[in-house]
Amino acid sequence: MATYLDRILAAHRTRVAADARPLGALVNEAGAQPSARGFTAALRAAEGLAVIAEVKRRSPSRGDLAADLDPAALARAYERGGAACLSVLTDGGFFGGSADDLRAARSATGLPALRKDFTVSAADVCDTRIMGADAVLLIAAALDDAELAELHALAGDVGLDALVEVHDEAELDRALAVGATLVGVNQRDLVTFDVDHQRAVRVGRRMPPAVVRVAESGIRGPGDAAALAAAGFDAVLVGESLVTHADPAAAVAALRTAR
């Protein structure tokens, strides 16, 4: 039986296989974009625990979360609450997102934005920069070693920071091997979509001090954020508990001040 990840990756790789655009032209277009806002730099500069606040309409496991959200208004609320960065889902088929969501959220604030999607090709990296994102997500579980190295290097060439997402120690080793300095530990298993709230703590112990550490998924509120900060994480990436909150600005502020 195909898993969530299998279905998502199959759809993305089918799309890539049908993409006939010349890669050289895409690389040139991506490289010609205005300078990106520093995503990693914003996390490093944050006082205390940095919050990457996510614009997310739905998920394959939970269904609709906030299908009719206004990405610009939500991004402004996140900024008022003290978020360091934005994360915006652009996958349409499984998460209900779009490039328009990213453009609207980023243009409404001064915050750097991560394009949250399933990046599987060089064209995806270029499109991420062309649509205005400041960082690209590279999921180790979705890429082989050669792909991870190629896409990580290309991201830097076109001016993007790369958040390399891992789920275990073996994937962390692969991320470090390509020179990743911004690493996220996703506590959600991408095969079952179950959350293990101790995964980030376990994997985080293996990260070198120079790596900016991000905990992703399953962060339900200030208590979880405080535990992750105590475990040495620099930032948390939070989506579901923010988009479903009655006051997203206050929810972000509570995460930032968690002890």
N, C-alpha and C positions, 0 to 999 in steps of 0.2 A: 504494500500500500504506500502511495506517495505521501511524503510528509509536507507540512507547510513550506519548508525551505525548498524541497524538491520542486514543488509546483511554482513557487515564485521564481526560482532560478531558471527553470525551463522556459517560463514566459519571457523573462528578460533576455536569455540567450537566443531565443527565437527572434525576438525583435532585433537584436544586434546582427544576427545572420542576414537579415533582410535590409540592413542599412548600407546603402551603396555610396554614401558620401565619402569623398576623398579625405583620408586622415590628415594628410599634410595641410590641407586648407583649414581643417578644424583646429589643428594645433596652432596655426598662425593666427586664427581668429581668437582663440582662447588667450594666447599670449599677448594680444593687442588690447585686451580689456583694461579698464582703469585698475589701479592698484587695489588689491584686496584689503579689507580690514583684517588686522591680525587676530585670528581666532585663538591660537595658542597663547599669544602675548596677552590677550584679554583674560584668559584663565590664570596665567601667571600673576597678573597685576591685581587680581581680585583680593579683597581683604577677607580672610577666613575661607570658608568653603564656597567655591564658585558654583553657580547654578546655570546649567544649559537648559533653557526652558523650551519645550517642544510644542510645535503646532501640528496636531495630529487629529484627524477626523474620525478614523476608525482603525480597527485591527482585525486580522483574520480570526483571531481566537475570541475576541470580545464583541465583535460587530461594531455598530455605530457607537462612538463616544461623544462626539460633538459634530455631527455631520454638517450642520449649518453654521459653523463658527465663522467669524470674520477674522481672517488672518492678520490684518493690519491692526484692528482693535485689540486682539489678543496679544500681539507683539508689544503694543504700547503698554498694556497692563503688565506684561512681564518686565519691561524696562522700568516701569514705576516701582516694581517690587525689588529691583536691584539685580536682575539677571545679568550675568556676564556675557552670555551668548545666546543665540537662538539655534534651534534645530527644527527643520521643516521637512515633513514627509512629502516627497514628490511622486512616489509610486501611486498610480491611479487605480489599477485593477484590484489591488489587495488592501490599500490603505486610504483610498479616496483622495489622495493628494495630487498636486500638480506643480509645474514650474511657476504658474501664476500665483499660487499660494506663497512660494518662496519669495518671488519678486515683491508681492504686496507686504509681506511681513518685514522683509529687510528694508524696504524703502520707507516704512513707517517709523523706523528707529535708527539709532546710530550703532546698533549692536552687530557684531560679526555673525554670520549665519552659516550653519552646516547644512548641506544638502543631504538629507537622510533618505537613502535609497540603496538599491542593490546594484552596486557598481561592478560591472563584469567586463568592461572593454575600455580601450583608450578613448573611444568616442564618448563614452559616458563621462570620463574625466573631463574632456574638453567641454562637453555640454554643461557640466557642473559650473565651470568657470564662466561660460558664455551666458548662462542664465543669471549670473550675478552672485553666486555663492562664494564664500570665503574659505570654505573647507569641504572636503569630500570624505565620505565614509567608505573605508575598505574593510570588508568583513573577511577575516582570514578563512572562515569555514566555507566561503563561497568561491575562493580563489586557490589555484595551485601556487607553488613557490615561485615559478617564473612569472605568472600573472601578478602576484602580489608585489614582486620586485619591480616589474615594469610599470605598473600603475602608480606605485608609490613614488618612483623617480619622476614620472610624467607629471604628477600633481605638483611637485616642486618646480618643475620646468615652466609650468604655466601659471605659477603664482598662488597655488592653493596649499593650505595646510592639509594634512591627511590624518584623520582619526582612524587608527587601525583597531578594529574590534576583535577581541579574542574571547574564548569561552573556557580555556583551560591552560595549563602550563605548557603543553606542547605548542599550542597556537601562539602563546606569548613568546616562546623561543623563536618561532618563525617571524613574528613581528619585529623582534629585536634584530634578527639577522638582516633585515632589509633597511635597518637604520631608523625605525620608528621612534619618535620622541614624544608622541601623543598617543596613548594607548587606552582604550576603553575595555572594561570587563563587562560583558553583557551577562546579567544574572538569569536571563531567560534562555532556556534551551531552545535553539532554533529548529530542532526536530519535533519536540513535543509541545513547545511553547510554555512549559512549566517553569516557575521561578524558584531558584535556589538562593535564599537570602544570605548564605555564607560563601557563595562562589567568589564574589569580589574580594572578600577578606583573604581567602586562601590564595588566589592567584596574585593578589596585590603584594603579598609577602615576597614574591619573586622579582618584582620590578626594581630595576636600578634606580638610585636616587634622582638621576637626571631626567627620568621620564615623568611627564605630566600624566597623572593617573586620574582616570574618569570611571566612575561606577555608573552602569546603565541598567535600567529596567527594574521593576519591582520595588521602587522607592516610594513608600506609601505616605511618608510624612516626616516631620522633624526627628522622630526617634530613629528611623532608618538613616537619615542624613547624618545625625550625630555619630552613630556607630561607624559609618563609613569614614567620616572625618577623623575619628579616633584611630581608625585602621591605616591612616596615612593617605587617604584619597584627597586630591586637590579639587575635584569637581564631581558633581552628580548631574546626569542627564535624566530629566524627568518629563514624562508626557501625560500618561493617563490621569494621575492624581491632580495635575494642574488643569487640564482641559475640562475636567468634570467638576472642578471646584467652583463654588458660587462667587468667590473673590480671588481670581488667579494672582493678582498683585500681592495680596496678603499671604497667599500660599507660598509664593516665591520668597517673600521676606522671612517667613517662618523657617524655611529650609536654610536660608543663609545664616540665620542666627541660632541654629540648632546647636545644643551643647550636650 
